Amino acid sequence: MTALAPAEPPQVEQTPEEAPDAAEAPLEGFRIGVTSHRRSQDLIEALERRGAEVLHAPALKIAPVQEDMRLIDDTRAIIAARPDLCIATTAYGMRRWCEAADSFGIGEQLLETLGACRMFVRGPKARGAVRAAGLADVGISSDETTATLVDMLLAEGVRGKTVAVQLHGYTDVRQLERLRMSGATVLTVTPYRWVKPDGEDRLPRLIEAACSGNLDVLTFTSAPAVDAMWSTAHEMGVYKQLIESLKTNVTTAVVGPVTAQPLLDAGVTPLIPERFRMGALIRLVCEHLALNHVRRLDTRSGNIELRGRSLRINGQPVELAPAPLLLLRALLGAGGAVLSRESLSDLLELRGSVHALDMTVSRLRSSLPDGRLVETVVKRGYRIRV
């Protein structure tokens, strides 16, 4: 049998959402990584409509159910055990479970078995799938986590009872052990499992972009995708570098608290929307970037707006190479205050090279419509001329 896992559904359902006015493009200039596989196009298109450049590298994909005989073996074991209680964690999992059982001629037996036990559901979507199958539930998690469902079961007592749990591919041993330690016999079924996707070189490229800071936000819609990224980063020998970058330079955003857990375990604190839906995730990313990563300043050379990698001066786009862009971002952040040569050298990782810093400043000035925007303060450093 497989182990228990509370999780957000790996599929991210498209929620009705109005796209912003094209002129606003709240994500213009920002580069966002997408790691999801199933229905990833919904997320990618929503981000691109808002002006983002998207790097897509699916960390995992769902194995075809026809190839998963273990699912059928586990289903038959549950039918034979006649469980007292059943936990349904995801809508997609419930539908896939019933479809797989039907395809092997045991669909009616499965529904009869589930109809005879007390069903608990992790969230509204799982409830909808249970009811669509002609079944009824007796309890729902208040926060859409399996941990809360386990709390409910333990409160009413599970000693001597058999509990069937519908999972997806992420294992949470802690919840499984809580049931077992309380005297329950736990049977699990995993209607979809995780395998590596095609185009495996895409994930290493995304990791390299995150490590180098050439990414603004990295999104996850399932905990297994986070684990897959950690594993790949270890194989590349850049795990520590990746974690440090996600702590300092790249914002992570997840669809819900279960997806967040592998990040939190690694010391990375992601953005988590109050509602565990794609629309809420996108809104939160837009709000975070607008608040923290958009720089505007009125200067003697005109009005400057820097959004991620998109620079506009008096409304006109200006192209900058990565190093001059990083330098300008720091100067804009100072709002006209002087930044020392030492601090700028450290920022650009120039190891105190005066010549290299001077060259970067020169490149920045030559790329600007008015090079006087960046002012030298003798024996002190540089500042924006406001």
FENCORHU-V144751 format. One line per field, one symbol per residue. ss: DSSP state (~ for helix, > for strand, _ for the rest). psi: psi as a letter, one per 30 degrees, with the letter a starting at -180 (. if undefined). burial: # if it has 16 or more other ideal C-beta (glycine too) atoms within 10 Angstrom, else .. Layout:
# FENCORHU-V144751
ss=???
psi=???
burial=???
This chain:
# FENCORHU-V144751
ss=______________________________>>>>_____~~~~~~~~~~___>>>>____>>__~~~_~~~~~~~~~~~~~___>>>>__~~~~~~~~~~~~~___~~~~~~~~~__>>>>__~~~~~~~~~____>>>>_____~~~~~~~~~~~_____>>>>>>_____~~~~~~~~~___>>>>>>___>>_____~~~~~~~~~~~_____>>>>__~~~~~~~~~~~~~~__~~~~~~~~~~__>>>>__~~~~~~~~~_____>>_____~~~~~~~~~~~~~~~_>>>>>>__>>>>>>__>>>>__>>>___~~~~~~~~~~~~_____>>~~~~~~~______~~~~~~~~~~~~~~___~~~>>>>___>>>>__
psi=lllkjkllkfkjkkkkkkklkefeifgkfkkkkkfldkgfeeeeeeeefgflkkjkikellkkkffgifeeeeeeeeeeefilelkkjekeeeeeeeeeeeefgggeeeeeeeeffljkkkfleeeeeeeefgglklfkkkfghkfeeeeeeeeefkgkglkkkkklagkkjfeeeeeeefgglkkklkjfklklkllhffeeeeeeeeeefghkekkkkgkeeeeeeeeeeeeefggeeeeeeeffeekkkklfleeefefeefggkjlkklekileeeeeeeeeeeeeefgkkkkklfglkkkjjcgjkkjhfkkkkkleeeeeeeeeeeffgflkkleeeeeeeghghgjeeeeeeeeeeeeffkejffejkkjkgebllkj.
burial=.###########............################.###.##..#############..#..#..##.###.##...################.##....##..##.##..#######.###.##..#.#.#.###..#######.###...#..############..##.##....#.#########..#....##..######..#################.##....##.###.##...##############....#.####..###########..#...###.#.#.##.##########....#.#..##########.#...##.#..##..#.#......#..##..#..##....###.....####..
